[in-house]
């Protein structure tokens, strides 16, 4: 299959997956798109929203539509690293055996990741970055493909451990879920207060996802679009030559080179699922907000004036 035929197949598969998920998740089209782009780009996704917006249901549905193994880990203050990665136990033959934890799965739902101490967060984040787990001096590779879809509740901040910037940087996307519109909420209530349950069909296999991940990296990108993506990241860095006056005034820290890499990969994937063979500037802008918002740090002036990270990023377009 040529790359062009592969991209046509990717666009078609994306539409099928989207249609299946939309049978269960109503009115969250942008969120579904972001989760699927992060999976196809081999990235991880952080979903932030108040309780009851179907964050967990969305991840569950994605795992059912894509033929992948799936585990959910509920993060709590007493969760230990071994509860995620596994531990060594003494077997009947008096030798140590490694008992694999829930992280040995294709899709991990890290529910309320900010409710567990940094030591436990770090155990998952090492797995996200290295795609291996080290226990007792031995390394165990994780299954491929491997994605972490983490959720966070922005309201209750007591008893939480916010993820440090360096760890947030490992998530390709930071997706904010909003309340559904009035019409969408009527549809949600209609479909969830009866005994009928939509039947989901598996659309993609692990092999197809791995093929599409390689294919997306092969998508050609013109120099001016690549330079636009890199300049968008560079503009967020206060005190540097490309920084805008607003960035110098309101940001204390900007996005690193990983943001530029994800902007290019995200734009390639966004173009591919939209039926295009090469990304343009609109594709970069389509993914920029969700890639940059957790990689910039506002200063006290921005907070005092009520300026959000999204407002500052929007000014760079």
Protein Blocks (a to p, Z undefined) as FASTA:
>chain_A
ZZklmmmmmmmmmmmmmmmmmmmmghilmmmmmmmmmmmnopacdddddehilmmmmmmm
mmmmpccddddddddfklcfklmnopcdddfkopacddddfklcfbdcdehkllccfklm
mmmmmmmmnopaceehiacdddddddddddddfklmghiacddfklmmmpmbacdddddd
fklmmmmmmmmmcfbdcddddfbdfklmmmmmmmmmmpccdfklmmmmmmmmmmmmghia
klcfklmmmpcbdcdfklmmmmmmmmmmmmmmnopabdcfklmmmmmmmmmmmmcccdfk
lmmnopafklmmmmmZZ
